[in-house]
Amino acid sequence: MAENNVMVYAETAEGMLTAMATEGLGCGRKLADDLGQELSAVLLGADVESLAGEAITFGADKVYVVDDPLLKDYRTDAYLAAMEKVVNEAKPQIILMGQTTVGRDLAPSLAFHLGTTATLDCIDLTIDPESKQLLRTKPVYGGNAQAVFNSETNPQIASIRPKAMTPLQPDTSRKGDIIKIDAGLDPAAIRTAVLDRVVEEVAGIKLEDAETIVAGGRGIGGPEGFQQLEDLAKTLKGAVGATRPPCDNGWVPDTVQIGITGKIVAPDLYIAVGLSGSSQHMSGCSGAKTVVAINKDAEANIFRQAHYGVVGDWKKIVPAFTEKVRNLLAS
């Protein structure tokens, strides 16, 4: 297989390219330029052909479209077969996906079938100037360190942590090729079926999209405390997150958990209230640009991770801070 391009699996949702897809295309464009290669995008799903032009505006030179009713919902067997078909035709050197529910399943499955490797949850991707291989940086040891991986097998597959890469500004003047591929799927070979779909109810800003997050830990003490965090988050036009203990105790929904076993976020401002700063939690917010910690324990690990810290009782600090922010915004 003569590898000749960088490929991005461009995930879609509700008839649109996801933010993760545009971030992947932005990263893929830089890698392709460094290699002097084309950037291709892959659209898998039902009724996704109309999004091909948008993928081109975000940096793709070619878009491979596999549009099939059997791809309406993500199922490993179907998507793996379709992706393999595209890879065999396009012959990419590098394949990028998002570190999403789909990407975390599809990337290693595809790597196994292609006899290569996959590196998941990357926060930086570069091209080695000598070997021209993909250098993949990812957090290890619960986010306490970072390691750089490479491989000698192609295609080189990596998944990208959300918010780790920056999308390009869309350029509507860009031109590209749209290539349709017949999925050729056998319904009998698809061993799973989607029986029901539950839509997550989100009031306000989604946690993954919030530029400001106010996160609480065990030290908040109960659901009443999270109401005060909600007041601060609303004032800052942000969202509320939590560590695992508050979710396990039922103080807040599991959908707001941040960390290795929760959601990965990268806001501009992360206010950590009453949480210790365990590596499991911090690995989920290590991409935050600014971390502010509020904790009565001056020795808490969170202060080693924070850019700014306040030692004291959050029950006094948070209401006062919220009121101050309101006054500043009103003036």
C-alpha positions in Angstrom: 0.0 0.0 0.0 1.6 3.3 -1.1 0.5 5.8 1.5 -0.2 9.2 0.1 -2.5 11.3 2.3 -3.7 12.2 5.7 -7.2 11.1 6.5 -9.7 12.4 9.0 -12.8 10.5 10.1 -15.2 13.5 10.3 -17.9 12.6 12.8 -21.4 14.0 12.4 -24.3 14.5 14.7 -27.8 15.8 14.1 -27.1 16.5 10.4 -23.9 18.6 11.1 -20.2 18.1 11.4 -19.3 17.9 15.0 -16.8 20.3 16.7 -14.5 17.3 17.0 -14.6 16.8 13.2 -13.5 20.4 12.5 -10.8 20.2 15.1 -9.5 17.0 13.5 -9.6 18.6 10.0 -7.6 21.6 11.4 -4.9 19.2 12.8 -5.0 17.0 9.7 -4.4 20.0 7.4 -1.2 21.0 9.3 0.1 17.4 9.2 -0.7 17.1 5.5 1.0 20.3 4.7 4.1 19.2 6.7 4.2 16.0 4.6 3.4 17.7 1.3 0.3 15.5 1.0 -3.4 15.8 0.5 -5.9 15.9 3.3 -8.9 13.6 2.9 -12.1 13.4 5.0 -14.4 10.5 5.5 -18.2 10.9 6.0 -20.0 7.8 7.2 -23.7 7.7 7.9 -27.2 8.2 6.4 -27.9 11.4 4.5 -24.4 12.8 5.1 -23.4 13.7 1.5 -24.6 17.3 1.9 -21.9 17.8 4.5 -19.0 17.1 2.1 -18.8 20.7 1.0 -18.5 21.8 4.6 -15.6 19.4 5.2 -13.8 21.0 2.2 -14.3 24.5 3.6 -12.6 23.3 6.9 -9.5 22.1 5.0 -10.2 18.8 3.2 -8.9 18.3 -0.4 -11.0 15.1 -0.9 -14.1 13.8 0.8 -15.0 10.2 0.8 -18.7 9.7 1.3 -20.2 6.4 2.4 -24.0 7.1 2.6 -26.1 4.1 3.6 -29.2 3.7 5.7 -27.4 0.9 7.7 -25.0 3.6 8.9 -27.6 5.7 10.4 -26.6 4.6 14.0 -23.1 3.8 15.0 -22.5 0.0 15.1 -18.9 -1.3 15.2 -19.4 -4.0 12.5 -21.0 -1.6 10.0 -18.7 1.3 10.5 -15.6 -0.9 10.6 -16.5 -2.5 7.2 -17.2 0.9 5.7 -14.0 2.5 7.0 -11.9 -0.4 5.8 -13.3 0.0 2.3 -12.4 3.7 2.3 -8.9 3.1 3.6 -8.2 0.4 1.0 -9.2 2.8 -1.7 -7.6 6.0 -0.4 -4.4 4.4 1.1 -3.7 7.0 3.8 -0.5 7.3 5.7 -2.2 8.7 8.8 -5.8 8.3 10.0 -7.2 10.7 12.7 -10.3 10.3 14.7 -11.8 12.1 17.7 -11.5 10.7 21.2 -15.3 10.3 21.3 -17.5 7.4 22.1 -17.3 6.4 18.4 -13.5 7.1 18.0 -12.5 5.2 21.1 -14.2 2.1 19.7 -13.5 2.5 16.0 -9.8 3.5 16.1 -8.5 0.4 17.9 -10.9 -1.9 15.9 -9.7 -0.5 12.6 -6.0 -0.7 13.7 -6.4 -4.4 14.6 -8.0 -5.2 11.2 -5.3 -3.3 9.3 -2.5 -4.9 11.3 -1.2 -1.6 12.7 -1.4 0.4 15.9 -3.6 3.1 17.4 -2.7 5.7 20.0 -5.7 7.1 21.8 -6.4 10.4 23.5 -3.6 12.4 21.9 -3.1 16.1 22.9 -0.4 16.9 20.3 0.5 15.5 16.9 3.6 16.4 14.9 5.6 14.9 12.0 9.2 13.7 12.7 11.3 15.7 10.2 13.7 12.8 9.6 11.5 9.7 9.6 8.3 11.4 8.5 6.4 9.3 11.0 3.7 10.6 13.2 4.8 11.6 16.7 1.8 11.2 19.2 1.9 12.9 22.6 -0.6 11.8 25.2 -1.1 12.0 29.0 0.1 8.9 31.0 0.1 7.9 34.6 -3.3 9.5 35.2 -2.3 12.8 33.6 0.8 13.2 35.8 3.2 13.0 32.8 3.2 13.0 29.0 4.7 10.5 26.6 5.5 10.6 22.9 4.7 7.5 20.8 5.5 6.5 17.3 5.1 3.3 15.2 6.8 1.8 12.2 3.6 0.4 10.8 1.2 2.3 8.5 -1.4 3.6 8.4 -0.6 5.4 11.7 -3.9 5.8 13.6 -4.5 8.3 16.4 -7.5 9.7 18.2 -7.5 13.3 19.4 -8.7 14.6 22.7 -11.5 17.1 22.3 -10.4 20.8 22.4 -6.7 19.8 22.1 -6.6 21.0 18.4 -7.8 24.2 16.8 -10.1 24.1 13.7 -9.4 26.3 10.7 -11.6 29.2 9.9 -14.0 27.9 7.2 -13.0 29.0 3.7 -15.9 28.9 1.3 -13.6 29.5 -1.7 -11.8 26.2 -1.3 -12.5 23.5 -3.9 -12.2 19.7 -3.5 -13.2 16.4 -4.8 -16.2 14.4 -3.5 -15.9 10.6 -4.0 -18.9 8.4 -3.3 -18.2 4.8 -2.2 -20.8 2.1 -2.0 -20.8 0.6 1.5 -21.8 -2.8 0.2 -22.9 -3.8 3.7 -24.6 -7.2 4.4 -27.3 -6.6 7.0 -26.8 -10.2 8.2 -23.1 -9.5 9.1 -24.1 -6.7 11.5 -24.3 -8.4 14.8 -25.8 -5.5 16.9 -29.0 -3.4 16.7 -29.9 -0.1 18.2 -33.1 -0.8 20.2 -33.6 2.6 21.8 -32.0 6.1 21.9 -32.0 8.3 25.0 -31.3 11.9 24.4 -29.3 13.6 27.2 -31.3 16.6 28.5 -29.0 19.6 28.9 -30.3 22.8 30.3 -28.0 25.7 29.2 -24.5 25.2 27.9 -23.2 21.7 27.3 -20.3 20.9 29.5 -18.0 20.0 26.6 -18.7 23.3 24.9 -18.5 25.6 27.9 -15.7 28.2 28.0 -16.1 28.4 31.8 -16.7 25.5 34.1 -17.3 25.6 37.8 -16.5 22.1 39.2 -17.3 20.8 42.7 -15.9 17.9 44.6 -16.7 15.9 47.7 -16.0 19.0 49.8 -19.2 20.6 48.5 -21.1 18.4 51.0 -24.4 17.9 49.2 -26.7 18.9 46.4 -27.6 22.2 48.1 -24.0 23.3 47.7 -24.0 22.6 44.0 -26.9 25.2 43.7 -24.4 27.9 44.7 -21.9 26.6 42.1 -24.8 26.8 39.6 -25.4 30.4 40.5 -21.7 31.2 39.8 -21.6 29.3 36.6 -24.7 31.1 35.3 -23.2 34.4 36.2 -20.1 33.5 34.2 -22.2 32.0 31.3 -20.6 28.7 32.0 -21.5 25.2 33.1 -21.2 23.1 36.3 -19.0 20.0 36.5 -18.2 17.5 39.3 -15.7 14.9 40.4 -16.8 11.3 40.8 -17.9 11.3 44.5 -20.7 13.9 44.0 -22.0 11.9 41.1 -21.8 8.6 42.9 -23.7 10.1 45.9 -26.5 11.4 43.6 -25.8 15.1 44.3 -25.5 15.8 40.6 -26.2 13.8 37.4 -23.5 11.4 36.2 -23.5 13.4 32.9 -21.5 16.2 34.6 -18.7 14.0 35.8 -15.2 15.1 34.6 -12.2 12.8 34.6 -10.9 9.5 33.3 -14.2 7.8 33.7 -16.2 11.0 32.8 -16.0 13.8 30.3 -12.9 15.4 28.9 -13.1 19.2 28.9 -10.8 22.1 28.0 -12.4 25.4 28.9 -10.8 28.8 29.0 -11.5 29.0 32.8 -11.8 26.1 35.2 -12.9 26.9 38.8 -12.3 23.9 41.0 -14.2 24.2 44.3 -13.8 21.8 47.2 -12.0 19.1 45.2 -8.7 17.5 46.0 -7.2 17.4 42.5 -6.8 13.7 42.1 -5.0 12.6 39.0 -8.1 10.8 37.8 -10.1 14.0 37.8 -7.3 16.3 36.6 -6.7 14.1 33.5 -10.2 15.2 32.4 -9.5 18.9 32.6 -5.8 19.2 31.9 -6.5 21.1 28.8 -8.0 24.0 30.7 -6.2 27.3 29.9 -6.6 28.7 33.4 -7.4 26.8 36.6 -8.5 28.6 39.8 -8.7 26.5 43.0 -10.8 27.1 46.1 -10.1 24.8 49.0 -9.7 25.1 52.8 -6.8 22.6 52.7 -3.7 24.5 51.8 -1.9 21.2 51.1 -4.5 19.9 48.6 -3.1 18.6 45.4 -5.3 20.9 43.3 -3.0 23.8 44.3 -0.1 22.2 42.5 -2.2 22.1 39.3 -3.9 25.5 39.6 -2.7 28.8 38.2 -4.4 30.7 41.0 -5.6 29.5 44.4 -7.7 30.7 47.3 -7.3 28.9 50.7 -10.6 29.2 52.6 -14.2 28.1 53.1 -15.9 27.9 49.7 -19.2 28.6 51.4 -18.0 32.1 52.1 -15.8 32.6 49.1 -18.1 31.5 46.3 -21.2 33.7 47.2 -18.9 36.7 47.7 -17.1 36.0 44.4 -20.5 35.5 42.6 -21.8 38.8 43.9 -18.6 40.6 42.9 -18.8 39.2 39.3 -22.4 40.4 39.1 -21.5 43.9 40.1 -18.6 44.0 37.6 -20.8 42.8 34.8 -23.5 45.3 35.7 -21.1 48.3 35.8 
